[in-house]
Amino acid sequence: MTERGNIRNKDRRRQLLDCDGLQFPSATKGYANITPTDLDIFLEYNGKCFILADVKYAGKEIDYGQRLAMETACRCLCNPAIFIIADHFIHDPDQNVCAAHTKVRCFYANDKCEGIEQLKWVNEEGSVSLVKYCASFLRRYGGMKDDARK
């Protein structure tokens, strides 16, 4: 049995998912410019809040379509939700990236997140690890206790 949070099928991780053919017309433009996006982390916490996150190589900008999709997803959720962009600094594509130790670059929170800036991108300058940022969010909006994490 695989420990929770670890990659279950390491031999399959290099298999790419091809989304060719999944282009759909925009309601406003009429041509096929809507395509799927990926998401690295989707966490629901006890039915109280959501964390969505994508880890990028440091300096890589979020694509317009992915940004728009995640902003919309955050706004549509009925509970507090945040979309986080975190940076990693590992050049070697054969070396694993530990998401917990990536650095938070920016976030977008929905209007259910009282006490933080909502419905706009807020820069965090990469000073806090993703695990610490998520734990803080879960304590504030999900009721997680300080001693709940291992």
C-alpha positions in Angstrom: 0.0 0.0 0.0 1.2 3.5 -0.9 1.5 6.1 1.8 -1.1 8.9 1.3 0.3 11.9 -0.6 3.0 9.8 -2.4 3.0 9.0 -6.1 1.2 5.7 -6.5 2.2 4.7 -10.1 5.8 6.0 -10.5 6.3 4.0 -13.7 3.4 5.9 -15.3 4.4 9.4 -14.3 6.2 10.0 -17.6 3.1 9.0 -19.6 1.6 12.2 -21.1 -2.1 12.8 -21.2 -2.9 14.1 -24.7 -5.9 16.4 -24.8 -5.8 16.8 -28.6 -9.4 16.9 -29.8 -10.7 18.5 -26.6 -11.0 22.0 -28.1 -14.3 23.8 -27.8 -15.7 27.0 -29.2 -15.8 30.1 -27.1 -19.3 31.5 -26.5 -18.0 34.9 -27.6 -15.4 34.1 -30.2 -17.0 31.2 -32.0 -13.9 29.3 -32.8 -12.2 26.4 -30.8 -10.0 28.3 -28.3 -11.2 26.6 -25.1 -9.0 23.7 -24.1 -8.4 21.7 -20.8 -5.9 22.9 -18.3 -4.1 20.9 -15.6 -3.9 21.4 -11.9 -1.3 20.0 -9.6 -3.1 20.1 -6.3 -6.8 20.0 -5.4 -7.6 19.7 -1.7 -11.0 19.7 -0.1 -10.9 20.1 3.7 -13.7 18.6 5.7 -16.3 20.2 3.5 -15.3 23.6 4.8 -12.7 25.0 2.3 -10.7 24.3 -0.9 -7.1 24.7 -1.9 -6.2 24.6 -5.6 -2.5 24.9 -6.5 -0.2 24.7 -9.5 3.5 24.4 -9.1 5.6 26.1 -11.8 9.3 26.3 -12.5 10.4 29.6 -11.0 9.7 32.5 -13.4 7.3 30.6 -15.6 4.1 32.6 -16.0 0.7 31.1 -15.6 -1.0 30.7 -19.0 -4.0 33.0 -19.6 -6.4 30.2 -20.0 -5.3 28.4 -16.8 -5.5 31.6 -14.8 -9.0 32.3 -16.1 -10.2 28.8 -15.4 -8.8 28.7 -11.8 -10.2 32.2 -11.0 -13.6 31.0 -12.3 -13.4 27.8 -10.3 -12.6 29.7 -7.1 -15.4 32.1 -7.6 -17.9 29.3 -8.3 -17.1 27.3 -5.1 -19.6 28.0 -2.3 -17.0 27.7 0.5 -13.7 29.6 1.1 -11.3 28.7 -1.8 -7.9 29.8 -2.8 -5.8 29.2 -5.9 -2.1 29.3 -5.3 0.9 29.4 -7.7 4.0 28.0 -6.1 7.6 28.0 -7.5 10.2 25.3 -7.6 13.8 25.7 -8.5 14.8 22.2 -9.7 16.4 22.2 -13.1 16.8 18.4 -13.6 13.5 17.0 -15.0 14.5 13.5 -13.6 14.5 14.9 -10.1 11.3 14.9 -8.1 9.8 18.2 -6.9 8.5 18.1 -3.3 5.4 20.3 -3.5 5.4 20.9 0.3 8.7 22.8 0.0 7.9 24.9 -3.0 7.5 28.7 -2.4 4.2 30.5 -2.7 4.5 33.2 -5.5 0.9 34.5 -5.5 -2.7 33.5 -4.8 -6.3 34.3 -5.8 -9.0 33.9 -3.1 -12.8 33.8 -3.6 -15.2 36.2 -1.9 -15.8 33.7 1.0 -12.3 34.3 2.4 -13.0 37.0 4.9 -9.9 38.8 6.2 -7.7 38.5 3.1 -7.7 40.2 -0.3 -10.4 38.7 -2.5 -11.0 38.3 -6.2 -7.6 39.6 -7.3 -4.1 38.2 -7.5 -1.9 38.9 -4.5 1.9 38.5 -4.7 3.6 36.7 -1.9 7.2 37.1 -3.2 8.1 33.4 -2.5 8.9 33.7 1.2 6.6 31.0 2.5 6.5 27.3 1.8 3.4 25.8 0.3 2.9 23.5 3.2 3.0 26.4 5.7 0.7 28.5 3.6 -1.8 25.7 3.2 -1.8 24.9 6.9 -2.4 28.6 7.7 -5.4 28.7 5.3 -6.8 25.4 6.7 -6.5 26.7 10.3 -8.3 29.9 9.4 -11.0 28.6 7.1 -11.2 24.9 7.7 -10.9 24.8 11.5 -7.7 22.7 11.4 -6.0 22.5 14.8 -2.3 23.4 15.2 -1.4 19.9 16.1 -3.4 18.2 13.3 -0.4 17.9 10.9 2.2 15.2 11.4 
